[in-house]
Amino acid sequence: MIFRSIEAGLNSNVGCKRKNNQDNALASRGVYVVCDGMGGGKGGERASAQVAACFSQLAEQPSRNRTSIEHALSQSQQQVLELGQELGGIAGTTITGVVLPTRVEDSVHEQAIDEYCYVINVGDSRTYHMCAAEDGGWDASTFTRITRDHSERQNAIDSGEMLPEEALRNIPRNIITQCIGAPNGIAPDYYAADAFGRFIICSDGLHDEVDKERFAAIAAADNDPQTAADALVKAALRAGGNDNVTVVVVDMITPSPIGREWTVGKLAEHEDIGDLQDGTLQTLRTIDVRRS
């Protein structure tokens, strides 16, 4: 596969209510992640920065596979655990985002790239996707959430214990079941996705402030990924800005015909993208892609 272009935009804002920004993000050489830190004082800020630094090292590698991503996550986990011990056990961070198997230069054109990319997740930050529209823009109707939150609210929804509206009313959004730095360890989710379209990666300061229909409309409104990222942050601030807000928008534009179905699947334990070379993503176990 050859990209005509791959471009990214990044914006992070402290919000209207917080004193410091505990979010960090990276958009470099085919690694695009958002980390939302948590912990008293500077704990969350330092935790998210440490994880972003680990993934910056991953971005310098000429190629990546599941093993190298797992190593970056394991290194992150150990560093944040040590930070928590230093600070009294109060450091942690989410991470979510997209990792291309082959390193690319920023804002590349006509570079051969792998057919699939990884999407990873620990916590309740989210990665979304949308496809190109026939007019050359982006199709808001294809807005799809890839990741599932590691949270008590999401558990209640997925188990059928509560409807989404009930969970929203009864379970606080910030009760998460996984984060980098958790003493009991982490069990990251790994997905394999077709490497084309627009990926939107964000902290909960965006997806909890802006409803999904408005989110999709804003994300699709501008072809420039930096302008799209800026507009999404502004929307979160206008909605109240109750938390730090960070978003990375990544456009992977390929010569593939408009209308080709985009697919994503959750990788099983020990399964890697390399195992898919004799098949397609259509043969994977599909994830729940409810527009949520």
C-alpha positions, 0 to 999 in steps of 0.5 A, a space after each residue: 500500500 502507498 499513502 499519498 499522504 499521512 498528516 497529523 494535528 495535535 492540540 492540548 489544553 488545560 481546560 477551564 477548571 484545572 490548574 495544570 495539564 496532566 495530559 500528554 500526547 505524541 504525534 511522530 513517525 507513525 506513533 500517535 498516542 494520547 496519555 491522560 495522567 492522574 494523581 495528586 500534585 504533579 503525579 499525573 503530569 509526570 506519569 503521562 510525560 514518562 509514557 509519552 517519552 517511552 513511546 517516543 523511543 518506540 517512534 524512533 525504531 524503524 519497525 514495530 510489532 506487537 512485541 515491541 509495543 508490549 515492551 514500551 507498555 511494560 517499560 511505561 508500567 514499571 516507570 509509573 509504578 516507581 513514580 507512584 512509590 516515590 509520590 506515595 502511590 498516586 501516579 497513573 495514566 491512560 494511553 490510547 492511539 495508533 502505531 504504524 508497523 513501519 516508521 514514517 517521516 512526518 507529513 510524508 507523501 508517496 511512501 510505501 506503508 503497511 496495510 494495517 496499523 495497531 490501535 492500543 488502549 489502556 484506560 478511558 481515553 479513546 481512539 475513533 475513526 472515520 472514512 473519506 467522503 465521495 466529495 473528498 472530505 470526511 464522512 461523519 456518518 462513518 464515525 466509529 469508536 474503536 476502543 472500549 473504555 476500561 471503566 466501571 461504567 463501560 463494564 456495566 454497559 457491556 455486561 447488560 447490567 445497565 443501559 448506557 443512559 443508566 450507567 451515565 446517570 449512576 456511575 461516575 465517569 472517572 472510575 476506571 479499571 485499568 491504567 498505566 501504573 496500577 499495582 495489579 498490572 495492566 491488560 492492554 487491548 490491541 486492535 488491527 485496523 486498515 491503515 487508511 482514513 482519519 483517526 481521532 485520538 483523545 482524552 476524556 476531556 473531549 469525549 465526555 464534554 462533546 456529544 457524539 453527533 457534534 463530535 463527528 460533525 466537527 471532526 469531519 468538517 475540515 480537511 486539515 487535521 490540525 484545524 480539526 484538532 483545534 476545532 475539537 478542543 475549542 468545542 470541549 472548552 465551550 462545553 465547559 472545559 471541566 477537564 484537560 483536553 487533548 486530541 490527535 487527528 491523523 489522516 492516512 490518505 491512500 489511493 484506495 477507491 472511495 467506498 472501500 469498507 474499512 475494517 478493524 478487529 481485536 487481536 487475540 492474546 499472542 496474535 500479531 498483524 503479521 499473522 494476518 498476511 494470508 487473510 484479511 481483517 474481515 476474517 478477524 473477530 469483529 469488535 462492537 462498533 456501535 456509534 458511541 
